[in-house]
């Protein structure tokens, strides 16, 4: 039963994430401005805002102008719901501290925002990076047994590596938003998980780019948003980094 509640909670959070995803790049108010249809600008009713179910009941169209609602809405809500359940299933087995669980849910939600905004707009919002950095700093002061100086140093080193890559490639494929995210990635994951994340992001990014070139969807000079690869790699390294490192030690070292 608790899994169902967590999934519904994730859907509700996902609905709010859609607001952030749509409004942050535009610089719009995310709290007091009422939700509305992007096409006809009509204010939405409460029934129009029920996560996932309103999309199903309205058959994916605005109640007023019948314009199709972006698939982003249900996909973000479902992703948040399933990921919240997954994070709970992991942390409920190893820790009963619900503040830690809330922190991990918050990080997960923020990563969904970064993934989607960068995929759509090719930007990584500074507000989200600052928010993640602040809550991670508070978390590490409260829970971490490691060196805070070391994790910050790893964050700066990771950002420095990305900045170097941006400079030598003249911003083709990566931008300063990726550099800022790299700081959080190094700060959050620390060593050696950040190395796993770094490797996975570049591997998956290169493979997808190659596939798109072969399919004729992109040229060798085309660029794709790198933020989504960093986000997915961060999540995998966070939850499976220890297993991946153990595998490499067992079979390659």
PELINJO-V167631 format. One record per helix or strand of 2 or more residues. SS is the DSSP state (a for helix, b for strand). FROM is the first residue (numbers start at 1). TO is the last residue. If there is no record, write none. Layout:
SS/FROM/TO
SS/FROM/TO
This chain:
a/2/26
a/46/49
a/53/57
a/72/94
a/98/121
a/126/142
a/148/169
a/176/189
a/193/214
a/227/252
